[in-house]
Amino acid sequence: MENQQRNFGTWQITSIIISSMIGVGILTIPRTSTILLQQAGWIGPISGALIAGVAVTAIVYLGNQFPGLTFVEFMPRIFGSVIGTLCICLFILYQFFNAGITARVFGEVVVTSVLPDTPLEVIIVTLLLLVLFLCCHEIEVVARVNELLIPFLLLPSLLIPLVSFMNADWYNLLPFHIESWTDVVKTGLDTYTLYTGYELLMVYFAFAIPGARLGVASITGMSFAFVVYMITVIAGITVFGYEELQRLIWPTLELVKVTQRTGWFLERFESAFLAIWVASVFTTIGNMFYATIFSLRQWFRKGIRFQRISAIVMMVPLFFFSLIPQNTVELYSYLKHLTTMGYMVTIFIPILLAITQFMRNQFNKGREVNNEKGGT
């Protein structure tokens, strides 16, 4: 195995976390959170963040336990070669499918909102070619791209929902009542997917410099994503009401159009928003697909040339996979299946890894204590 250069600082890791979490899901979260909880939909981002937070804590623990190692290297050490290999395959497949579905959602939004006369295939190909170019470089380029684009993501993500409060009717949040805690849990399992992308830290933590604060980076990234999703949901409910949100395909984009009528100087403000959103989706898919390709490179113990060839080869099935759903309804059906797969990859496996490693450490400590007592 080639030596890995560890040159990611705390801020670069934070940038990767934020860019990976905030993507296409921000356009639909007001509707997703209010399907079951209605006017109490603002609880959705909270319950989703709590679920994701447990998995992130487990991943931070693993990152501290195995500094300089990715999940491809430490997973077989914890689970054994057979189970470890199966988990590695599952992780790689999940990231591949997730990148393809995300690219398709991106294409649908652009075609329906900005470029209706442009073929969907052209939109997706353009995005994937940019991702391919990113995957042909070493991993430090990924950190630099995320770090460069993060300022263009931070301000609009917070500013647009806040400005839309000018048209808010705060009575839409009333009454403060939760009819079923089961609905809270179900909504949490739906909204946690908006935070997915944190599982990529099992790859990128390996490149953190000694002394980088993995916990601080994770908390900062999670907190920013939580704040963005929270105010977006509240803005959606207060501006449209939960009934109207169920009729909107891209509720957040409609919030942008409402913001446009408050006196902004841009005639098509949603176009400016989507231009910034494109950068966010690019980093999200780029981080996913790069983690997929780099994991294969590590698994087969190859160099950058293998990574470039793999990226080119896998880009073809990725493109055709993104075109499989025939319409938006079928696309959301695929998303539901992917979410089910994601429970295993993003929640169950990281938590089980951390618990197994913790128990192993405790067992080893106990054995060392017994050996010391026996020696005396």
Stockholm file with secondary structure:
# STOCKHOLM 1.0

chainA/1-376         MENQQRNFGTWQITSIIISSMIGVGILTIPRTSTILLQQAGWIGPISGALIAGVAVTAIVYLGNQFPGLTFVEFMPRIFGSVIGTLCICLFILYQFFNAGITARVFGEVVVTSVLPDTPLEVIIVTLLLLVLFLCCHEIEVVARVNELLIPFLLLPSLLIPLVSFMNADWYNLLPFHIESWTDVVKTGLDTYTLYTGYELLMVYFAFAIPGARLGVASITGMSFAFVVYMITVIAGITVFGYEELQRLIWPTLELVKVTQRTGWFLERFESAFLAIWVASVFTTIGNMFYATIFSLRQWFRKGIRFQRISAIVMMVPLFFFSLIPQNTVELYSYLKHLTTMGYMVTIFIPILLAITQFMRNQFNKGREVNNEKGGT
#=GR chainA/1-376 SS CCCCCCCBCHHHHHHHHHHHHSSGGGGTHHHHHHHHHGGGTTHHHHHHHHHHHHHHHHHHHHHHHSTTCCHHHHHHHHHCHHHHHHHHHHHHHHHHHHHHHHHHHHHHHHHHHTCTTSCHHHHHHHHHHHHHHHHTSCHHHHHHHHHHHHHHHHHHHHHHHHHHGGGCCGGGGCSCCCSCHHHHHHHHHHHGGGGTTGGGHHHHGGGBCTTCCHHHHHHHHHHHHHHHHHHHHHHHHHHHCHHHHTTCSSHHHHHHHHHHTTTCSCSSHHHHHHHHHHHHHHHHHHHHHHHHHHHHHHHTTCCHHHHHHHHHHHHHHHHHHHTCCCSHHHHHHHHHHHHHHHIIIIIIHHHHHHHHHHHHHHHHHHHHHHHHHHHC
#=GC SS_cons         CCCCCCCBCHHHHHHHHHHHHSSGGGGTHHHHHHHHHGGGTTHHHHHHHHHHHHHHHHHHHHHHHSTTCCHHHHHHHHHCHHHHHHHHHHHHHHHHHHHHHHHHHHHHHHHHHTCTTSCHHHHHHHHHHHHHHHHTSCHHHHHHHHHHHHHHHHHHHHHHHHHHGGGCCGGGGCSCCCSCHHHHHHHHHHHGGGGTTGGGHHHHGGGBCTTCCHHHHHHHHHHHHHHHHHHHHHHHHHHHCHHHHTTCSSHHHHHHHHHHTTTCSCSSHHHHHHHHHHHHHHHHHHHHHHHHHHHHHHHTTCCHHHHHHHHHHHHHHHHHHHTCCCSHHHHHHHHHHHHHHHIIIIIIHHHHHHHHHHHHHHHHHHHHHHHHHHHC
//
